[in-house]
């Protein structure tokens, strides 16, 4: 990489490839203490990490085999552990199914007054 522009293009290409591999920007990480993998700029490893505190004023914790680190600087990217990603995928799928059912029912109001009683009960059971 002979110059800054070349280095920035390489960083962009790496970022895009990591997204293809399931990595996401750190602002989308769980904020409930869940552990996940992180990548930090300036490091060549993948470490376990978590977000601690109230967003956006909390901090990032990371661990290697021997030490724990705390930082107010976000990692470059994060990725859920496979079992947590499977749970998240299932949660999104269930939400999409509820939304489709709601749309198919004509987008009833919260109290369901736009639907006949039988259809209203069916939609209410999906909330």
N, C-alpha and C positions, 0 to 999 in steps of 0.2 A: 504494500500500500504506500505509494510514493508521496501522497499528500493527504490533507484533511478530508477533502471531498471523497477520495477513495476509501478512507477509513469509515466515513459516515455511511457510504453505500454498503460496505461490508457489514456494519452494525445493523443497518436496515434489513439487509438480506437475512442475517442471522435471526433478527426479531421476527420476521415473517415466517421463517422456517420453524421457529419454536412455537409460534401460534398454530401452525399446521400440526404440530406434534402435541397439541393440547395445553400448552402454557398460556397463561392469561396475564393481563396487566394487574399489578398488585391492588389497585383500588377495588377490584372485584372479589377479593379474597373474603372468606368468612371472618366476621368480626366478633365471634363468640368463643374464642379460645381454641377453636379447632386447629389441629396441627396439619401442615401441608408441606410440600417441597418448595424450596425457593432457589432462585439463581440470583446472585449478586454481581454487579459489575465489579471488575477487579479481582474476581475469583474464578477458578476453573472448576469448582465443584458444585454439586447439588446438595443442599442442606435441608434439614427439617426446620420449620419455622412456624410462627403463629403471630397473630396480631393481638395486642393486649391494650385495653382501654377503650375509650369512646372515640369513634371516628369523627373527625380526622385528626384528633389531637393525641392519639395513643402512640404506642411504640411497637416496634418489630422485634421479636425474640427469635434467635436462631441458635442451633446446637450443632456441634460436630461430635466426634467420639469422646472428647474429653472436656470441652468447655461450652459455656453458654454466653451469648452475646446479646446485648440490647442496643437498639439503634432507633433514632427518630427518622432515619432515612429509609425509604421503602426499598425493598429488593427490586431487581429489574423485572422479574416475573415470578409467578407462583403456579403451582399445579396441585390439585387435590390428589390424595392417595387413591388408588383404583377403587377401593371399596366405598370411599366417600363420594367419588365421582359417580359411581353406580347409583347411590342413594339420591344424589342431586339430579341425575338424569331421570330417575323414576318420579321425583317430585315435579320436575318440569313437564314430564309426559302426563301425569295426572292433572296438572293445572291446565294443560292444553286440551285435554279431554273435557274437563269441566267447562272451559270457555267455549268449546265447540258446541256442547250441549246447550249452553246458555244462548249462544248465537242462533242455533237451530230452533230454539223455543221462542225466537222473536225478541230477544234481549229484554226480558221482563224487568220491571222495576224491583227494588229490594223487597217490597211487600208482595210481589207477584200478582198485582191486581189486573194486569193485562191478560192473564191466562185463565182458562176455565179451571175449576178446583182440582180435577184429576191431573192435569198437566202441571199445575202449580205445585202439587205435592211431589211430583217426580223431580222437578227442578230443585225444590228446596232440599231434597235428599242428597243433592250433589254438592251443596255448599259446605 
